[in-house]
């Protein structure tokens, strides 16, 4: 049954196929039988993952497994303190991950909420209200303004019926619905003879027979697409997993070499195994997973301050490597508020300033303000009177408006305080745009209707493509008419020009058609407005009223781009990020909006849904890099577009607000939903939600993401440089037959405490200049790319050589006390790391150029780490735990010189040599 092309059937044929009666509806017993057969009218969800499984999944990360193995070895060797410390870090990391994941997957629950709680159906020749989940194929739905449609249905009857399908198709304008079969394949957005589950009836009334319920509806198909989308690791997760594998392999190789060499030299196997474990502790950065998590969590807080709410923690970093942003047009790049942009009256074409529903703007002729009078005043009067929309502002209603105090404004005045504020439209957005345009000219419907009260209305009909109202004007009547230009033009025989009514001859008709085509070429939706005086006793119907009209002019409107969107797109282009607009609107409209936004939309850069349908996935992946605009697309198309871009190696962000965007949002590397206008479905499928619905917020989030990744590179450089220094110190000592210069507990102290605080401070370091002038990093780029690995190795070896030199000095040039030598090497290694952390702040600038005190958190962290090291050296209880002895001033001189020699040389160059060179150059 569901495979039939219902929109190609007549109402009678559909009723016959569904075995339903349009007059009586289904019998109650038959409805119950069908409910058992078809199942409830609700969406199926995957089995929920129990919370304990989500928690256990946090321990599957490779680095976490390595740390757990190190815990087992430490416990086996009796190092209980080490084991407890590592377990604490792993558990804290798992709890943070669990909290994020537990709240992440609710897309299908949000989809269920879209279903209407109740529906009016005809059963047993009675009108009944039934729960939406009990609606079955064959039910007769009764629809009226304000209803949310309970299931997909084919129209049987419709009177001025309009439905808001923006959440499903992306259409910004309510769709007129009429019964009758359609020919050929027709996209969801063009099925004017059907209504769909989750859409809202905005005006009129109708009856429809249900043809699909539950997962067979268009919303259900989207739910199926969401289930098919598999979660993928983010680029950071992939890089850290690769880093973990690299570290473990390197660690195993070094440990095996140490044990083999030591055993070959005749050392005891147990001692060599202990040395190998010490090396393992030195090689693995135990604090790395926790510091990454904390850094991302701090990034989340920064994003919130910039109106971007992160729902999935790794998405913070993913933003920094986005190469393509696929953005829904309606409500994301545009305001989702129809606005009159151009009018033609009295032979003049005028531009209209101002956007959205705020009644503030001017009429301009080649940039000069025009006084609203004569023909233009008549045009705006018709726009206000032939109108059923209501303009609203926080307690004040305009166009039949009421003051907060319930009183009336004085005659001849419009609403007070009309500039700025939060304005909205109740009713058809097209009529709302006309109402706002009239208000910009100082013409308010309330005042006009006092002068010319409405007597009758001939409502809009999609077959007639026009609407008329009849008002009392003096002792007679006057009809005001608006509609499609080609229809209205055929009904006119005169035209208003400079206050005079002239014959509408062939030349004038051609001029008006040319103006209409010019507006349409700018993707404006054009309406023609006309009027006619009637006798007091005239018969008020379409045949007698809507003829011999006097044409007044044309009005062209568009859903305008957001003012900040064009600037945000320019920043994206500077940052090497491609912006792609995806919309359900027609191609002409899409091109016009793209031009205003600064998106190239020439030949070969725009693709529509029909063309996309004819392409294979491979063909689409081939052309996707060149396409900037996709028009007239379906949810399945959006999903294919995202997949095609990902197949080309791009890191893809997808923005949107409707149900139709949800599958592509979830498939994208970073899904972004609108917080205000977005549906629950889109928000729950997304990794990030824009609290202000502002496309420019995405750019701010990308900048934060890039800064966070830079900071992650900084503390990876810092941690691994320090670990290389530790490994080098231990490896050389063991291979050369020296005593162990560091004990495992000392290494763990450095990795988890002394290293940890400065590393976290690096995670909140300032962003470097020119961050958004750099291209995105390649998606497959290693974490060690751009010289990081080389710089890390050099810094680590320098730390290791300095530490080993101090250890040997302590053994052979002092009193030969092993405790003193170990304390010297331990302290040198700690202090060398604290000096090195400032060098890790920038890959391009010296610590002095970057500013030693520009990151106060880092200064505080280094001070705390140094203080804790002093406690280990001078508190007797801690001396016993960490096997240390107090150092004298001579010892400290050796430590500072060995640990800080690079910083001392840099200071000499920065403060002495560099200024001297500049002075010589200036002379």
N, C-alpha and C positions, 0 to 999 in steps of 0.2 A: 504493500500500500504506500509506504513512504517513498518508494523509488519513482512514483509518478511525478510528472512535471505539472504540479497543481496549477501554477500560474498560467498554463496554456489551456486550461479547461474553463468552460462556462460554469456558472453557478449550478445550473440544473445537472450538468454532467458530473460535477464533483459530488453533489448530493446523492446521485445515483450510485457512484462508485463507493461512497462511504455508507450507503444504505441509511441515510438520514432524512428526516422530514423538516424542511425549512420552516413550516408553520407550527408544527407540534413539538419539534425537537425529538430527542431520544426518549425512549421509555426508561423509567428508573431501573428496571431489572436489566435491560440491555446495557445501560451505562455501567452498572456494577460488573457485568460480564466482561465488558471491554476493559474496565480498569484492571481486572485480574489478568487479562490477556496481554495488554500493552504495558502494564505496570504503572506506578504512580508518575504523575507529571512533575518529576524532579530530576536533578542531575546526580549522576553516580560519581562517587569519589573513590579514590584509592583507599585501601585499608590504612587507618591511621597508625603511624609508628609510635609505639609506647615510649613514654619519656625515658625509661631506663635504657632502652635501645639507643635513643639519641645520645644519652650520656656516654654509653659504652663506645659508641662510634667515634667519640673524641679521642680515643686511645689508639686509633688505627694509623695515625700519622707516622711516617717513617722515623722522623727525629724523636718522637715520643717513645716509640718502640726501642730505639737505641738507648734512650735515657733509662727506660725500665730495665734493660739488660745491664746497664752500668750499675743500677740500684742493686740488682741481684748479686753482681760480682762484689760490690762494696760490702753488702751484708755478709756474704760468704767469707770475706776476709776480715770480718769483725769491725769494719768501719761503719758503725751504726749511725753515727752523726751524719756522715756523708749520705748514707742511704735515705735517712729521714728527710734531709734537705732536698734531695732530688725528687722524692715522692711528693713533697709539698708543692714544689714548682709544677710538676706534671698535673696534680689535682686542681690547682688554681687555674691553670691554663684550660683544663677540661671544663671547669665550671663556667668560665667566661664564654667558651664556644657553645656550650649547651644552652645558655641563656639566649644567645643570638639565634640559634637554630630552632629552638622550641617555638618561637614566635614567628618564624619565617613562612611556613607553608600553610596558607589558609585560602588559596585562590578559589578552590571549588566551593568552600563554605560561603565565600562572598558572592559567587555566581548564584548559589541557591537563594540568597537573600534578594536577588533581582526578581524572582518569581513573585507575581501578585499574591497576596495572602488569600484573597477571595476573588471569585469571578461570578458575573451574572450570566446564567445560561437558561435556555428554554428547554424544559423537560416535562413530558406528559402534558404539553400544552399550557404549562405554567412557567412563570419567570421565577427562578430560584437563585439564591446565593449559595455557592458551594466553595469549599477550600480549593485553592488553585491546584493542589496536588491530585485532586479527584477529577479534574477535567480530562476528557478522553476524546480520541478522534471521532468525529461525527457530531460532537456537541455544537449547539448553536450559541455563539457568544453574542451578547448584547453590549455594545460599546458606546460610551459617551465621553465628553470632555473630562479630562482628569484621570481617566482609567489607565492603569498599567495592564498591558495585554498579557493574558495568562498563558497563551500558547500560540504557535504559528497557525494562521487561519486564512481562508480564502473568503473575500468579501461577497456577500449576497446582496446587501443594500448599503447605500452610503448617502448621507445628506451633509454636504460641506465638511466631509471628514478629513482631518489632517492628523498626522502622527509625527512625533519627534523621534527620529531614528538615529540621532547623532551618536549615541553610545554604541550602536551596532554598526553603522556604515560610515560615520564621520561626516555625514551631510550636516551643514550648519543651519539649513532652513527646513522647517517642517514640510513633510511630503503630503501632497494632496492624494487621497485614496479614492479610487472609483472601481466598481465592479466591471467585469468583462475580461475575456481571455486575451492573453498576449501572445505574439508570435515569436518563434525562434528562441534561442538561448538568451536569457535576460539575467543580468547581475542582480544580487539581492537589493541593492539600492534603487533599482529601476522597476521593481515589482510593485507597481502602483495598485494592483488588485489584491494585495496580501497585506496582512499585519503580522508582526513578529513578536514573539515572547520578549518581555522586558522593555519594549518600547512604550511610549506614553501618548495617549490620544490628547491632542492640544485643543481641538475644536470639532464641532459637529457631532454626529451620531451615526451608528451603523450596526449591521448584523453580519456575522461571519461564521463559516463552518470550520471547525478545528480540523486541520489536516496533519498536524505533527505535535507530539508532546515529548517532554523529557529530553533525553539525549538526541532525539531525532529533530529537534528544533534547530534553528540557526545558532542560538546561544549554546545549545547542547553540543553542536559540532565544534564550537570554539572550546568548550570544556574538554572535548576529546583531544583537541590539539594541545591543550595545556598538559594533559596526561602524557602525551607522546614526547614532550620536551624533556630531555634529560639534563640534570644539573651537571655542570662541568666545573673543574677546578679553575680558579682564577690564575692569571699569569704569575702573581706572587706565590700562590700555593705551589704551582709547578716549579718555580725557581727554587723555593725553599726545599722542596722535596729533592730536587737535583743536587742542591747544596748538601743536604743531609746524606745522600748516597755517596757523594764525593768525599765528604769528611770521614764517613765510616770506612770506605775503601782505603783512604790514606792512613787512617788510624790503624786498621788491621795490618797494613803493609809495614808500617813503622814498628808496631808492637812485635810482629813476627820477626823482623830484622833484629830488633834489640834482644829478644829472647834467644834467637839462634846464635847471635854473635857472643852473647854472654855465656851461654851454655858451652859453646865451642871453646871459649877461653877458660873454662873450668869452673865458672861460678855455679852456685847451687840453683837448681831449677826454681825452687820456691822464691828465692830472692829475685831472680830474673822475671818471674811471673808478677811479683809485686811491682817491679820496675815497669813492666808492660802496662799494668793497670794504671800506674801513675801517669804514664804517657797518654793512655786513653782519656783519663780525666783532664789532662792538659789539652788534648786535641779537640774534644767535643765542647762547644760553647753551651753549657747547660742552661744558661739564662736566655738564649736566643729566642725560643718559642714564646716565652713569657713577655720578653721585651717587645717582640713584634706585635703581640696581642695588645699590650698596653699602648704602644705607639698608634695602632689603628683605632683603639678606643678613644684616645685623645683626639685623633683626627675626626672621629665622629662628633665630638663636642664642638670642634671648630666648624664643622659643616653645619651643625644646628644653628650656630650664630650667623651663618650666611644663608639661612632659610632652606638648607638641604638636609633632609632627614634620612639617615642611612639605616636600612633595615638588615643588611647583611654585611658583617664586619669587613671581609676581604674586598668588598666593593670600593672601599675608600682608596686603596692603592690602584685598583683596576682603572679608575677614572683617569689616572695619570698617564696611561698608555693608550687611551682611546684614539683611534685613527679615523673613525667615521661616526657621526651622530645622525641617526635616522629619526626625523621628527615628524610627528603627526601635525597637519596644518591647523585644523580647526581647534581653537581654544589653546593652542600651544604656541604656534608662530603668529596666529591671528587672535583677535580679541573675542571672537564668537559673539560679536555685536554688529548686526548689519547697520551700515552707515551710508547715507546719501552723500556721494562724492561729487556729483555733477548734475546740473539741471539745464534745460533748454526752454526758454520762454521768450516770446516776443522777438524771435529771430536772433537772440543772443545765447551763447553757451557760457555758463557760469560755473566756477568751481566753488565747492562748499568746504570750509575749514572745520576743524574739530572732528574727533572720532568718538565712537562708542555712543552710549546713551546719555551722556552729559549734554544738556541743551545749551551748549555754548559754542559759538562759531560765527563765521561771517560768509557772505556771498561775494565772490571776487570775480571781476572781469579783467583778465590779464594782470592780476595782482592788486588791482584797485578795488576798494570796498564799494559795494553797490547798495543803494538804499532800497529797502523792500517796499515796493509800491507798484501800482499798475498791474501788468501781466504777471509779474513774479508774485505779487501778493495774492492774485487770484489762484495761481498754481498752488501756493502753499495752503490757501484756504481749502481748496479741494482735497489736498493731502490730509488735512486735519479732520475735515468733516466726513469724508468717505473712508471711515476708519473705525475699527472696533478695538484697537489695542489700548492699553493703559500704561502711562508713564508714571513710575513710582520712585519716591525717594523717602526712605526711613520715616514712615508715618505719614507721608504726604502723597496723595494720589492725584495725578494730573491727567486730564482727558476724561472728565467725570471725576475730578480730583476733590479730595476733602482735606481741610486743615486739621492739624492735631487736636485743636480745641473744638472741632465739630462745626465751626462757623464757616462763613463764606467770605471770599475775598470781595473787595469792592468791585462793582461793575466796571468793566474795561481794563482790569488789571490781570496780569498773569500771576503765577505762584511766586511768593517771595523767596529770596535766597536760593536762586536756582543754579548759580554757578558752583561747580565742583561738587564734592560729596559723592555718596554712593547711590547711583541711579540704576533702575532696572525696568524691564518691559514685561508686562503681563499680556499674553496674547501672541499673535503672529509677529515674528521678528521683522518681516518686511513692512508690515503696517507700523510697527514700532519705529522703524527708521524714518518713515514718512512723518510720524508724529513729532519726532525729535527735530527733523528738518524744518517743520513749520514753527516749532518753538524757537529755533535759532533765529527765525525772522520775526519773532515777537507775536506769533499767532498761536493762541492756545485754544484748544477745542472747547473748553468750558465757556469761554467768552463768546466764541463764534456760535455755539449752539444756543446761547441765550438770545442772540440776534436772529438765528435761523434754526429753530427747533426741528429735529428730525420727525418726519411724518411716516416714512416707510423705508424699507430696505429690500433690495433684490440681491440676495447673497451671492458670493463668489461660487462659481461652479467650474470645474476643470474643463468641462466641455465648452462652456461659454467664454472662459478665460477673462472674466470681468466681474466687477461688483458695482452696484449703484445704490445711492441713498437719495431720498427725496426730502427736501427741507422746505419749510414755509418761509418764503422770502417776500416780505411786504404783504400784498393782497393775493399774490399768486404763489406758485410752487416752482422750485428749481431742482433739477436732477444733477447730481454730481457723480461722475463715472470715472473709474480707473480700471486698467487692465493691460493686457499684452498689446504692444504698439501696433502690430499688424492688424489685430482685431479692432481696436479702437479707431484706427485710421480709416478703416472701411466703413465705420458707422458715422464718420464726420463729413460734413459738406461745407463747413466754414472753419475759420481759424481766428483767434484773438491775436492782434498785432498792435502794439502801442495803444491799447485801450479801444481799438476799433475792430469790429467783426467784419472780416473780409472773406471772399469766396476761397475755398480750398482747391485751387487749380492744380494742374498736373505738375507745374514747376515747384509749387510749394510742397506737394506730396513727395516729390523726389528729394527735396532738401531735407524733409523730416526723416525719410528713409535713410538718407546718408548719415544724418546725425545719430539715428538709432544704431546703425551699423558701426559707427565710430565708437559709441559707448560700449556696444557689445564686444568690440575688438579689444577694449580695455578690461574685459571680463566683468563689466558692470551688469547687474540685473536691471533691466529697463522697464519702466511702466509709463504708459501714456495717460494723461488726465484731461478730462473734457467736462462740459456742462451743457445744460439746455433748460430754457425757461418753459414752464408748462402752465396751462390754464388751471384755475382753481378746481374745476370739476373733472380733470383729466383722469382716465383710467390708468392706474399705477401698476403696470406689468412690464416685463422686459420688451415685449414686442412694440408697445406704444411709447415707452419712455426712451429706450436705448436706440434712437435713430435721429438723424438730422442734428447730430451733436456739433458743438463748437469746440475744436481742439485748443487747449491752452498751452500744453507743453509736455516735456519728457523729464523723468527723474531717474538717474542711474545710481545704483547702490552696490556696495561691496562689503564683505566682512574684512575690515582693514587689518593689516599687520600690526603687531604690538610695536610701539615706538622703540623699545629697547632691543627688539629681536634683530634688526639689521646690524646694529653696532656689535651685538654679541656674535653674529655670524662673521663679521669682519675680523674680530679677535680670534675666532676659531681658524679662519684661513691663515692668519699670521702665525698661529701655533701649529700649522700643518695638519689641521683636522678638517676633513671633508664633511660638509653638511648636506644631507639628503632630505628633501621634503616628500612625504608620503601622504596622500590624501584620497578620500573617496569622491571628491568633487571632480567636475569635468576638466578636461585638459586646458581649455581656454582660460578658465578661472585660475587653475594651478599655475600656468605660465605667467599670468599677470601678477599674482601674488609673489611668485619667485623673483620677478624683475624688481618689484618694490623692495624685496628683502636683500637684493644683491646676489641672488643665486643665478648662475648662468643657466638659461633655459632655451638655448638655440637648437638647431638641427642636431639630432643624435644625442641630445642631453635630456630629453623627456620621453618617458615610456608610459603607455596606458595599459590598463588591465587586460584588454583584448590581445594586444601585442604580446604581453607577458605570457598569456595562456598558451600561445603557439610555440613558446620556447621550452627547450629542455633545461634541466638544472645546469648542465654544463654550458649551454649557450647563454643562460642568464648570468652565470658567474663570469663569463667572458666579457659581457657588455656592462656589468654592474659598476665597474670603476669609472665609467664615463657618464653614467646617468646621475643627474642631480635632482630630477623631479619624477615621481611616479604618481599618475593620476588615475582615478576611477578604479581603485584596487580594492580587493576583498581581504578579509583576515588571512585566508590561505596565502594570498599574494604577499602580504607583509612578512609572513613567516618565511616564504621562499626567498624574499629579498635579503633578509637578515642572514639566512643560511648561505646565500650566494656570496655575500660580502665576507662572511667568516671563512668560506672555502678559499677565498683569495688571500687569506692570511691577515685580514683586518681584525682589529679589536673594535667591536661594534657596540655603540650605545643606542638604545631605542627609546624614544620618548612618546608618550601618548596619554590619553585620559579615558578612552572608551573601552567598552567590552571588546570591541573588535581589535584593540591594540594588545590585549593581554597575552596571547600566545607569542607574538613577536617580542614583547617586553621580556617574557621569561626566557626565550631562546637567546636573546642578546647577551653579550658578555656583561653588560651593565644595563639593566632595565630601569627606566626613569618614568615615574608617573606624576601627574598633576595632583597636588594635595587638595586644592579647593574645588576645581571642576571635575576632577577625576572620579571615576566609579570605584567602588570597593574592589572590584575585580582587578582593575589596573593597578591599584595601590598594593594589593596583596601579592600580585605577581612580580612587582618591581623590587629591585635592590635599593633604590633611592627614590624618595618622594620629595617633590618641590613644594614647600609649604606656601610659597607665594605664586605658584603657577607661572613663574617667570623664566623664559628661556635663558635669559642672561645669567640666572643662578647656576645653570649647568656649567657655564664658562668659569664662574667662581669656584665651583666644585672641582672642575678639571685642574685648575691652578692649585687648589689645596691637595688634590691627589698627586700631582707632580711633586709638590713640595714634600709630601709624606714619603714618596718613594725615594727621593733624594736623601731624606733623613734615615730611611731604612738602610740605604747604601752606606751612609756615614757610620752607623753603629755596627753594620756588618764588617766594614773595613776596620773599625776600632777593635771589635771583639776578636776577629780572626787574626789581625796583626798581633794582638797580645797573645793569642793562643799559639801562633807560629813562634813567637819569642819563647814561650814556655816549652814547646816541643823541642825547639832547637837546643835550648839549655839542657833539657833532660837527655836528649838523644846523644849529643856530643859527650856529655859527662859519662853516660853508660858505656858508650863505644870506646872511649879513651881510658876507661877503668877508674874514673874518679868516683867518689861517693855521690849519692843522690843529692843534688844542690837544693831540691825542694821536696817536701813531703806531700802526699796526696791531700791532706787536710788543708795545707797552705795553698795548694793550687785551687781547691774548691772555694776557699775563702776569696781568692782573687776573682774567680770566674763569676761567682754569684753575688758578691757584695761590693768589692772594690771596683770591679768592671761594671757591675749592674747599674749603679746609680748614674755614673757618667753616660752610659749607653742610653738610659732612659732620657737623660737631659738632651742628648743629641736628637732623640725622637721628637722633641718640641723645638728644635732649632729654627731660626728665621729662614725664610725662603730667600734664595739667591736672586740677584737682579737678572732680568731678561728671561725669566722662567717661561713666559708665554711667547717668547720669540724663538724658542727651540722647537724643532720638529718632534713629534712623538717618538719615543724610543721604539726600535723594531720589536714586534710582538715576541719573536723568538730570542731576543737578546739575553745573553747570560748575565747573571748578577755581577759577574766579574768583568764585564765589558768596559770599554773606554778607559783602559789602563788601571782599573781598580785592582785587578789581581796582581799586576806587577808592583804597583805602589804598596799593596798590602804585604807582599813578600819582602820588599826592601825594608819597610818599616819594621816588620817582624824580626828579620835577621839582625837589624841594628839593635833592637831591644835584647835579643838573645845573646849577641856578642858582648854587649855591655854587662849583662847579668853574669854570664860565664866568667868574664874577666874579673869582676868583683869577687866572685866565689873563689877563683884560683888565688887571687890576691889575699883573701881572707885565710886561705889554707896555708899558703907557703910564705907570705911576707909578714904574717902576724904571728900569733902564738900557736897556730895550727889547730885551734879549737874548732871542731866541726859545727858546734851550735852557733858560734859567732859567725862563721863563714856562711852557714845557711841563713842566719838572720840577715846578714848583709845582702846576700843574693835575693832573698825574699823581698826585702825592703827596696832594693834597687829595681826589681821587676815591677813592684807596685808603683813606685815613683815614676819610672819610665813610661808606664801606661798612663799615668795622670798627666804627664807632659804631652804624650802622644795624642790624647783625646782632643786637644786644641788643634792639632794638625789635621785631624779627621773631619773638621767642620767644613772644609771646602776642598774640592779636588783641583781648584784653580788658583786660590789665594793662600798666602801665608797666614799663620795665626794672627800676626800683627796687622796685616791688611784687612782681614776679616773682622778684627776687633776682639781682643781678649775678653772684654766685659760686655759685649753686645748680647750675650745669652746669659742672663743672671742665674738661670736654673743650672747651667753647666758649672758656673763658678761655685755655686752653693754645693753641687754634687761632688765636685773635686775637693772642696774643703771638708765635706763630711767624710769622704773616703780617706783622705789624709788623716783626719782625726781618728777614725776607726783603726787605721794602721798604727797610730801612736798608742792607742789603747792596747792593742795586741802586743806591743813591744814593752810597755811599761806597767801594765796591770798584772800582778803575780798570778792570779787565777788564770788569766788568758795566756800568760807565758807558758803555763803548764800544758794547756790544751794545744797550743800551736807550736810548742817546742822552740821558743824564741828567748833571746836575752836582750837586755837594754843596750842601746848604742850610744857611744860618746860623740863629742863634737867632731873628732877626727874621722870617725866612721861616717858621720853625716856629710862631711865634706866630700869623701869618696863617693858616697851614694848620689849626691846632687850633681856632681861633675859627670859621673857615668850616665846617670839617667837623663840629664837635661842638656847635654852638650849641643844637641841640634838646636834647641831653643836659644841657648846662649849665642851661638853663631848667627842665627836668624835675627836676634835682637841687635847684634853689632852691625849687621848689614842694613837692617831697616832704619835704625836710628842714626848711624854714623856714615856708612859708606854710600847708601842710596842718596841722602841729601847732599853729600859732597859731590857725587857724580852729577846730580841735577844742577848744582851751583856752577860746576865747571862747564856744563853744556850751555847754560844760560849766558856765561861770559863769552 
